[in-house]
């Protein structure tokens, strides 16, 4: 087995109302910011083992779809998937 490290970004879908609007209002309350646009989301860092890169991608996609996101209101993007070694 090989060790893999993944970084997954989960964001609200564009047509879903989220806390981004509240964040924009809060920022504007303290100071005006021209053309302000905020987007909130979550970042997950996951380390796991898989036989190869293909299996690792399949696993992290399944984890992202079934565990990390609510598909009705969120999208996910796998930003990083790399093999790593604990050996120095």
Secondary structure, DSSP 8 states (H G I E B T S, - for coil): -EEEEEEEEEEE-TTS--HHHHHHHHHHHHS--TT-----EEEEEEEEEESSHHHHHHHHHHHIIIII--TTTEEEEEEEEEEE-S--
